[in-house]
Amino acid sequence: MSKKFPALVNAAVTYPKPRLATFGHYAKVALFPPAPAEIPTATQSLKEIVKSPQAGSFKQFTSLKKSSKQHVAVS
């Protein structure tokens, strides 16, 4: 067991490095606040999301479009 311990520690350190780097890259992009120029677009999209159930326009969407809108709303 003591002979394998350094190899296990080395593997535990090197395995997550590329995954954490990828996570960090996407986290910088996804968690960055919107620019002032993007705020009107975001509010317009929110208004459309609120109006969709009221007008019943969600019935016109395909399943793919519905799932993508749900994904965007959740995230």
Secondary structure, DSSP 4 states (H G I P E B T S, - for coil): -TTTHHHHHHHHHHSHHHHHHHHHHHHHHHTSPPPGGGHHHHHHHHHHHHHHHHHTGGGGS-HHHHHHHHHHHH-
